[in-house]
Amino acid sequence: MATTLQTLDRGLRALEIVAEHAEGISVAELAERLDVHRAIAYRIVTTLEQHGLVARSAEGTLRLGAGISLLAARFEPQLRAVAQPLLQALAKATRATAFVSVAQGEECVVILVAEPDEGLLRVGYRVGSRHPLSLGAAGIAILAGRPPRADDSEAVRQARSDGYSLTRGQLQLGAVGVASPVATPQFRPGVEACVGVVAMDDLDTERAIREVKAHAHQLAELLGR
């Protein structure tokens, strides 16, 4: 890794570690995770704080700062531009409504949708639709893309193992959803996303799983360039 800047690399790694600890993490714990002296960790944290990327509570624990949300908001238009052609291809291949969803707090929010050309019975999944991360294929896929936690549900563990989530009727009676996390460091710690499709019971799930995973991987590669 001779071509990397060590200080910058440590700062980015620090953001990833803080993002993994929603409950907060101390500077001492961060220093241990980074394998650096506590004084170095303090300097990294102070720099991140000055840019609004990390916030320190009165107790001294670290969490992501509001600056992360601003960066994420600026990144989403780029995500839409790259994802739209892929979503159109995915909708055509699966004959289902294709979507990109992102995590916003404890909710899963649809930011991009593509409908199939054929006039099938469609599910009312629209841009701006939101639901808890713990429900629906999209939310579970996003949770599966995060580092493992002791309190992960069985559905999240299974999705992490399989590389996709499949749910039936959780958000709408008769609807079937398939989603796969977009696994690229570009999304940590600012944006967490998934690609998926949703349709009624006539969805070819084997084909949908194959196509969703392939398109999520392709999107990750495009965003990682």
Solvent accessible surface area in square Angstrom, and as a share of the most:
residue,aa,sasa,rsa
1,M,186,0.83
2,A,109,0.85
3,T,137,0.80
4,T,56,0.33
5,L,127,0.63
6,Q,119,0.53
7,T,104,0.61
8,L,103,0.51
9,D,70,0.36
10,R,63,0.23
11,G,11,0.10
12,L,97,0.48
13,R,86,0.31
14,A,0,0.00
15,L,8,0.04
16,E,33,0.15
17,I,0,0.00
18,V,3,0.02
19,A,38,0.29
20,E,50,0.23
21,H,42,0.19
22,A,78,0.60
23,E,106,0.47
24,G,10,0.10
25,I,4,0.02
26,S,36,0.23
27,V,9,0.05
28,A,39,0.30
29,E,90,0.40
30,L,0,0.00
31,A,6,0.04
32,E,141,0.63
33,R,106,0.39
34,L,22,0.11
35,D,127,0.66
36,V,21,0.12
37,H,129,0.58
38,R,130,0.48
39,A,46,0.36
40,I,48,0.25
41,A,0,0.00
42,Y,98,0.37
43,R,153,0.56
44,I,13,0.07
45,V,1,0.00
46,T,57,0.33
47,T,69,0.40
48,L,16,0.08
49,E,55,0.25
50,Q,143,0.64
51,H,128,0.57
52,G,28,0.27
53,L,29,0.14
54,V,5,0.03
55,A,49,0.38
56,R,83,0.30
57,S,37,0.24
58,A,111,0.86
59,E,146,0.65
60,G,25,0.24
61,T,40,0.23
62,L,0,0.00
63,R,102,0.37
64,L,60,0.30
65,G,10,0.09
66,A,86,0.67
67,G,15,0.15
68,I,13,0.07
69,S,75,0.48
70,L,93,0.46
71,L,93,0.46
72,A,13,0.10
73,A,59,0.46
74,R,150,0.55
75,F,37,0.15
76,E,23,0.10
77,P,74,0.46
78,Q,106,0.47
79,L,0,0.00
80,R,85,0.31
81,A,75,0.58
82,V,51,0.29
83,A,1,0.01
84,Q,53,0.23
85,P,81,0.51
86,L,19,0.09
87,L,2,0.01
88,Q,103,0.46
89,A,48,0.37
90,L,0,0.00
91,A,0,0.00
92,K,148,0.63
93,A,24,0.19
94,T,9,0.05
95,R,118,0.43
96,A,3,0.02
97,T,2,0.01
98,A,0,0.00
99,F,4,0.02
100,V,0,0.00
101,S,0,0.00
102,V,1,0.01
103,A,21,0.16
104,Q,77,0.34
105,G,63,0.60
106,E,140,0.63
107,E,61,0.27
108,C,0,0.00
109,V,7,0.04
110,V,1,0.01
111,I,7,0.03
112,L,18,0.09
113,V,28,0.16
114,A,7,0.05
115,E,60,0.27
116,P,6,0.04
117,D,127,0.66
118,E,87,0.39
119,G,79,0.76
120,L,56,0.28
121,L,135,0.67
122,R,96,0.35
123,V,6,0.03
124,G,53,0.51
125,Y,20,0.08
126,R,128,0.47
127,V,93,0.53
128,G,42,0.41
129,S,34,0.22
130,R,125,0.46
131,H,15,0.07
132,P,65,0.41
133,L,6,0.03
134,S,75,0.48
135,L,76,0.38
136,G,2,0.02
137,A,5,0.04
138,A,3,0.02
139,G,0,0.00
140,I,6,0.03
141,A,0,0.00
142,I,3,0.02
143,L,37,0.18
144,A,5,0.04
145,G,45,0.44
146,R,69,0.25
147,P,56,0.35
148,P,103,0.65
149,R,113,0.41
150,A,104,0.80
151,D,102,0.53
152,D,20,0.11
153,S,59,0.38
154,E,115,0.52
155,A,48,0.37
156,V,6,0.03
157,R,104,0.38
158,Q,91,0.41
159,A,3,0.02
160,R,66,0.24
161,S,91,0.59
162,D,48,0.25
163,G,25,0.24
164,Y,48,0.18
165,S,7,0.04
166,L,62,0.31
167,T,13,0.08
168,R,137,0.50
169,G,35,0.34
170,Q,84,0.37
171,L,81,0.40
172,Q,74,0.33
173,L,163,0.81
174,G,22,0.21
175,A,8,0.06
176,V,1,0.00
177,G,8,0.08
178,V,0,0.00
179,A,0,0.00
180,S,7,0.05
181,P,26,0.16
182,V,8,0.05
183,A,89,0.69
184,T,9,0.05
185,P,92,0.58
186,Q,91,0.41
187,F,5,0.02
188,R,103,0.38
189,P,28,0.18
190,G,30,0.29
191,V,8,0.05
192,E,48,0.22
193,A,4,0.03
194,C,0,0.00
195,V,4,0.02
196,G,0,0.00
197,V,0,0.00
198,V,13,0.08
199,A,8,0.06
200,M,37,0.16
201,D,98,0.51
202,D,107,0.55
203,L,17,0.09
204,D,81,0.42
205,T,28,0.16
206,E,136,0.61
207,R,97,0.35
208,A,0,0.00
209,I,32,0.16
210,R,135,0.49
211,E,32,0.14
212,V,0,0.00
213,K,80,0.34
214,A,56,0.44
215,H,20,0.09
216,A,2,0.02
217,H,115,0.51
218,Q,80,0.36
219,L,1,0.01
220,A,11,0.08
221,E,91,0.41
222,L,53,0.27
223,L,16,0.08
224,G,45,0.43
225,R,219,0.80
